[in-house]
């Protein structure tokens, strides 16, 4: 068996790399955002038995070219770039580093919120261009406003703790989270997303991208939000209908948006968001801090070695555990 781990990206935190080396393995890397053909080629050449998934898509074709592949471990929690069903059909568990980057992403969520609501970037640009725009300016105070959280995972909960310190009221929607998750952060729980939207002066997205959540923030959803509200997204770009968001900002129904992710990454150079100063953008770096990188990287490679060595892994870390169970049942029936 090859003692190689493939990292789909150009780097890995030094602590994670040391963890790999201490286990007698080595890493090979792909370029940033390599396509499936490049990933497949590196996988075949290296004979890697595990993948740390950072950038690029892992689909059935990639897996078919690597019969030795035993485990995929996401460098984070978003697995929409991995074909979970294809992995399950090949008995490949897909792991996530739950909670490892929660604080960093939550801090970035609040940074986008403050930058957007307080209009920091256009005011900065105006001052640098020689304009003193204090006369006639009127800002907005955040204390007492309602932040609505879509999703109640570790990032949403960390965001809520900071938001509470700013005096924000917290509400949330997550059909899969226990009541205790809402109670722990003092959040009012809504039974439906539509009902929550009516209270969402700030809508902050913390949901995985699935068939059910794709473009959940569309024209109809935005219309349900209060006039002059905001959308903040540090989750997945595909949660938002980008055309609808832009139209709502341009019409004034939304006062602005702060986005760290996009439907296509990297976005095209002529993306219409670039011309709209009320939309603050960053290149999907909410969790890219030294501290989070170390935690996520170590968690990702530790998960690989747990699988390779037969060490039990917490069920909540296996993103395709239900699909693996279904695949196993299908195999048993086929053999009977």
ABEGO torsion letter per residue (X at the ends): XBBBBBBBEABBBAAAAAAAAAAGBBBBBBBBGBBAAAAAAAAAAAGBABBBBABEBBBAAAAAABAABABBBBBEABAAABBAAAAAAAGBBBBBBBGAAAAAAAAAAAAAAAAAAAGAAAAAAAAAAGBBAABGBBBBBABGBBBBBBEABAAAAAAAAAAAAAGBBBBBBBAABBAAAAAAAGBBBBABAAAAAAABABBBBABBBBAAABGABBAAAAAABBBGBBBBBABBAAABBAAAAAAAAAAGABAEBBBABBABOBBBAABAAAABAABBBBBGAAABBAAAAAAAAAAAAAAAAAAAAGBBBBAAABAAAAAAAAAAAAAAAAAX
